[in-house]
Structures are given as structure tokens and as C-alpha cells.
Amino acid sequence: MQIGRPSITARGAAAFRAAHQELEGGRVFHDPLALRILAADADDPVLEAAFHPEREDVRLSVAARARFAEDAVAAAVARGVRQAVALGAGLDTFGCRNPYEAEGLKVFEVDHPATQEWKRDRLAAAEIPVPPSLTFAPVDFERQSLVGGLTAAGFDPARPAFFCWLGVVPYLTHTAVLDTLGFIAALPDGSGVVFDYGEPPDALPPEQRAVHEARAAWAAEADEPFLSFFTPDELADELRRLGFSAREDIRYRDLTARYESGHRMADGNADLGAHVIHAWTRG
């Protein structure tokens, strides 16, 4: 991964969100800033592929994941949460759009310091204003803890918070994943998280396993290797052990159908055991 800019996978997700606005009119997930923040990379052949008509299944899947996450934020705000944290925010624009600013929601974006500097330059170039409700929390995990970086940025660990953690967990070790989930679960009641994860390759049918192995090889070549997998039962047990009292775990294929009525992925675009999960604590 190249330090000083979001990872290729983060930029790819941003490209699919932007392409969804242009090609499907944002019908699953509306993000008026997605195309603007991506504009400087529009000619990148890797990202340009997101705009190919045959990538509709992937665009809808990425859009549905973002919609699910922001629906979870809305539910957190409804139960009184007023702090939201985007872990590994990449080119996500929620903090700049914050529809709950009037209700007092503060958004913290956590990323490597150099990556955040790159993003702030990109926002300025795209003339996307940074609202007072958005705080950048630069964290170099080789030198600083998550709680330390957040607290230094003004995050209050004595108040509940909601975390969006998309496109990150597969690239972390089991220990790092569980440590972060433990930190979130230890926050006051009402706190929660939405994140995605993948099932172990040996749990997949042979044809999907071959596709997964090809994607894993590509990720490793981009210096972003897959490091962790979970079975749904294993993860449910870990979440209960850590103190989460409620959860919703859904496969990507079913998530897309939730927001795009009747849609089913083509056989060649199977979700490869990918899930997105919403977990929270309550008294």
C-alpha cells in the first residue's frame, strides 16, 4: 500500500460509489459528492473499470453496503448517539454530508496522517467544504493507539459512539480486529459498529474458491493481503463475548436485494462469502 493516499481498494470502492451515481442514478445510495471527490482520478484505468456497464452487480453491492452503514448511523442517532467514527475513512464523504449535523452529530475520520493530508488536499481541490461537525483524527498505528488518537482529536470515550469500519477488517489480523471491537463494546451503552468480513476460503464452493484465490493474489500483489476471515458463528460468539448485545449479519447478495427489490447477483459475480454486520450494545 502506498503511504500518502488511500489504498487501491479504498479508491476502488469510491469509484464504484461514484459510478453508481452516474449509471444507476444513485437509486440505492445517493452521494452527491462521490463523483466530485473522485474527479482527479477519473482517467485511472483501474478505477475507470467501475464505470463499465457489466460491473453493475459490483456497483449495486458497494452502494448497498454504504446504504446499510448509513442506515445504521441513522438508527444510532435515533437512540441518542452523537459521535460517529469512520475508521479507515478513505474517500468516504459522509463526514462532509453529515445529515445529522443539526442534531449535534460529530463525525471523526480516522486514517493515517499522510492519507488524511492527501484527502484534505483532494477536498480542497474539489471545492468540497469541511463542515464544523467533521474532525480529522490522524492515527499512525505504529506509534499511537486508536483511543489515544481519537481522544486527542476531541472524541469523548465517556459518551456512546457509532463506528463505520468498511473495507478494512479483511486486511487486519484477528487480534487487531478483536481488539478494536473490544474497545467499541466497552464504550457506553448505545455504542455500535458496522463492518464487513469474509468467510474462510475453505467454506466456499470450489468455483467460488478459485475466484477468491485470484482476488486474494491480486490484493497481495497490491501489498494489501487478506489477513483475517471469520465464520458467522465464530464472529457471533466473539461479539457476545466482547459485550455486544444485538447484531444483524447479512450476506452481500441478500443486502443488494434488500435495497434493489428482486435483484440477484449474476453467477459470475458471487459475493464470495462476504458479509456486512451491524452490532451494538444496549442496557
C-alpha positions in Angstrom: 0.0 0.0 0.0 1.3 3.4 -0.9 1.6 5.7 2.1 0.1 9.2 1.5 -3.1 8.2 -0.4 -6.0 5.8 0.2 -5.4 2.2 -0.7 -6.3 0.9 -4.1 -9.2 -1.0 -2.6 -10.5 2.2 -0.9 -10.2 4.1 -4.2 -11.9 1.3 -6.0 -14.8 1.4 -3.6 -15.0 5.2 -4.1 -15.1 4.6 -7.9 -18.0 2.2 -7.6 -19.9 4.6 -5.5 -19.3 7.4 -8.0 -20.2 5.2 -11.0 -23.4 4.2 -9.2 -24.4 7.9 -9.2 -23.8 8.3 -12.9 -25.0 5.0 -14.3 -27.8 4.0 -11.9 -28.7 7.5 -10.7 -27.8 6.7 -7.1 -31.0 4.8 -6.7 -29.6 2.5 -4.0 -27.3 5.0 -2.3 -27.3 8.7 -3.1 -24.0 10.5 -2.6 -23.8 13.9 -4.4 -20.1 14.3 -3.6 -18.9 10.9 -4.9 -18.2 12.0 -8.4 -16.6 15.3 -7.3 -14.1 13.7 -4.9 -13.1 11.1 -7.5 -12.8 13.5 -10.4 -9.0 13.8 -10.4 -8.7 10.0 -10.7 -11.3 9.7 -13.5 -8.7 8.6 -16.1 -7.1 5.9 -13.9 -7.7 2.7 -15.9 -8.2 0.7 -12.7 -10.9 3.0 -11.4 -12.4 3.6 -14.8 -13.4 -0.1 -14.9 -16.0 0.7 -12.2 -18.0 2.6 -14.9 -18.2 -0.4 -17.3 -21.9 -1.5 -17.8 -21.1 -5.1 -16.9 -20.0 -4.1 -13.4 -23.5 -3.3 -12.3 -23.6 -6.1 -9.7 -20.5 -4.8 -8.0 -21.7 -1.2 -8.1 -25.0 -2.2 -6.5 -23.2 -4.3 -3.9 -20.9 -1.4 -2.9 -23.8 1.0 -2.9 -25.9 -1.3 -0.7 -23.1 -1.7 1.8 -22.8 2.1 2.1 -26.6 2.5 2.4 -26.6 -0.2 5.1 -23.9 1.6 7.0 -25.6 5.0 6.9 -28.9 3.4 7.9 -27.1 2.1 10.9 -25.8 5.5 11.7 -29.4 6.9 11.5 -30.5 4.2 13.9 -27.7 5.2 16.3 -28.6 8.8 16.1 -32.2 7.9 16.9 -31.2 6.2 20.1 -29.2 9.2 21.2 -25.7 8.7 19.8 -24.0 11.9 18.9 -20.5 10.7 17.9 -19.7 8.8 14.7 -16.3 7.5 13.7 -15.2 6.4 10.3 -12.3 4.0 10.7 -10.1 3.9 7.6 -12.3 6.6 6.0 -10.5 6.7 2.7 -12.6 8.7 0.2 -15.9 8.3 2.1 -17.9 11.6 2.1 -20.3 11.0 5.0 -18.5 13.5 7.2 -18.8 16.2 4.6 -22.5 15.4 4.0 -23.5 14.8 7.7 -27.3 14.9 7.5 -27.5 14.9 11.4 -25.3 18.0 12.0 -28.4 19.9 13.2 -29.0 17.1 15.8 -25.4 17.6 17.1 -23.7 14.6 15.5 -19.9 14.9 15.5 -18.0 12.9 12.9 -14.4 11.8 13.4 -12.4 10.4 10.4 -9.6 8.1 11.4 -6.8 7.4 8.9 -3.0 7.5 8.5 -1.8 11.2 8.8 -0.3 11.3 5.3 -3.5 9.8 3.9 -5.6 12.4 5.6 -3.4 15.2 4.3 -3.9 13.8 0.8 -7.7 13.7 1.3 -7.9 17.2 2.7 -6.0 18.4 -0.4 -8.4 16.5 -2.6 -11.4 18.0 -0.8 -10.0 21.5 -1.3 -9.3 20.9 -5.0 -12.8 19.6 -5.5 -14.2 22.6 -3.6 -15.9 20.3 -1.1 -16.2 22.2 2.2 -15.3 20.6 5.5 -18.2 21.3 8.0 -17.5 22.2 11.6 -19.0 18.8 12.7 -16.2 16.9 10.9 -12.9 16.3 12.7 -9.9 14.6 11.2 -8.2 12.2 13.7 -4.8 11.2 12.2 -3.6 8.0 13.7 -0.3 6.3 12.9 -1.0 2.9 14.4 2.7 2.1 14.6 3.2 4.9 17.1 -0.3 5.6 18.6 -3.4 3.8 19.8 -6.9 4.3 18.4 -8.2 5.6 21.7 -5.2 7.9 22.0 -5.7 9.4 18.5 -9.4 9.8 18.9 -9.2 11.4 22.4 -6.5 13.8 21.1 -9.0 14.8 18.4 -11.8 15.6 20.9 -13.6 12.2 21.0 -15.3 11.6 24.3 -15.0 8.0 25.5 -17.5 8.7 28.2 -20.2 9.1 25.6 -21.6 6.4 23.3 -20.4 6.4 19.7 -21.0 4.6 16.4 -18.3 3.3 14.2 -18.3 2.7 10.4 -15.5 0.3 9.5 -16.0 -0.7 5.9 -13.4 -2.4 3.6 -10.8 -2.8 6.4 -11.3 -5.9 8.5 -10.1 -8.5 5.9 -6.7 -6.7 5.8 -6.2 -6.8 9.6 -5.1 -9.6 11.9 -7.6 -11.4 14.1 -6.1 -9.8 17.1 -6.3 -6.3 15.7 -9.9 -6.8 14.7 -11.0 -8.2 18.1 -9.0 -5.5 20.0 -10.9 -2.8 18.1 -14.3 -4.4 18.6 -13.5 -4.8 22.3 -12.7 -1.0 22.5 -16.1 -0.2 20.9 -18.0 -2.7 23.0 -16.5 -1.1 26.2 -17.9 2.3 25.3 -21.2 3.4 27.0 -24.5 1.6 26.1 -25.9 2.5 22.7 -22.5 2.3 21.0 -22.1 0.2 17.9 -20.3 -0.6 14.7 -20.9 -1.7 11.1 -18.2 -3.6 9.3 -17.7 -6.2 6.6 -15.9 -9.5 6.7 -15.3 -12.6 4.7 -15.8 -16.3 5.4 -12.8 -18.6 5.2 -12.0 -19.7 1.6 -12.4 -23.4 2.5 -16.1 -22.6 3.4 -16.7 -21.6 -0.3 -17.8 -23.9 -3.1 -14.9 -24.9 -5.4 -15.8 -22.5 -8.2 -16.1 -19.5 -5.8 -12.9 -20.6 -4.0 -11.0 -20.2 -7.3 -12.3 -16.7 -7.9 -11.5 -15.8 -4.3 -7.9 -17.1 -4.7 -7.5 -14.9 -7.8 -8.7 -11.8 -5.9 -6.5 -12.7 -2.9 -3.5 -12.9 -5.2 -4.3 -9.5 -6.7 -4.7 -8.0 -3.3 -1.4 -9.4 -2.1 0.3 -8.1 -5.2 -1.1 -4.6 -4.4 0.5 -5.1 -0.9 -2.9 -5.4 0.7 -3.1 -9.1 1.6 -6.1 -10.7 3.2 -5.2 -11.5 6.8 -8.4 -12.5 8.6 -11.6 -14.5 7.9 -14.5 -15.4 10.2 -17.3 -17.9 10.1 -20.7 -16.3 11.0 -21.0 -18.5 14.1 -17.4 -17.7 15.2 -17.9 -14.0 14.9 -21.3 -14.1 16.7 -19.6 -15.8 19.6 -16.8 -13.3 19.7 -19.3 -10.4 19.6 -21.3 -11.8 22.5 -18.1 -12.4 24.5 -17.0 -8.8 23.9 -20.3 -7.5 25.2 -22.3 -6.6 22.1 -26.0 -7.4 22.8 -27.6 -7.1 19.4 -26.5 -7.7 15.8 -27.6 -8.1 12.3 -25.4 -10.1 9.9 -26.3 -10.2 6.2 -24.6 -11.6 3.1 -23.8 -9.1 0.4 -26.0 -10.9 -2.1 -29.0 -10.5 0.2 -28.1 -6.9 1.1 -28.2 -5.9 -2.5 -31.7 -7.5 -2.9 -32.9 -5.6 0.2 -32.4 -2.2 -1.5 -32.8 -3.3 -5.1 -36.0 -5.3 -4.9 -35.8 -8.7 -6.6 -32.2 -8.2 -7.7 -30.0 -11.3 -7.7 -26.3 -11.3 -8.5 -25.2 -13.0 -11.7 -23.5 -16.3 -11.2 -20.2 -14.8 -12.3 -20.4 -12.1 -9.6 -21.0 -14.2 -6.5 -20.3 -12.5 -3.1 -17.6 -15.0 -2.2 -18.8 -15.3 1.3 -18.7 -11.6 2.1 -20.9 -10.3 4.9 -21.7 -6.9 6.4 -22.7 -6.8 10.1 -24.2 -4.2 12.4 -23.6 -4.8 16.1 -24.5 -2.6 19.1 -24.8 -2.5 22.8 -27.8 -1.8 25.0 -28.6 -1.8 28.6 
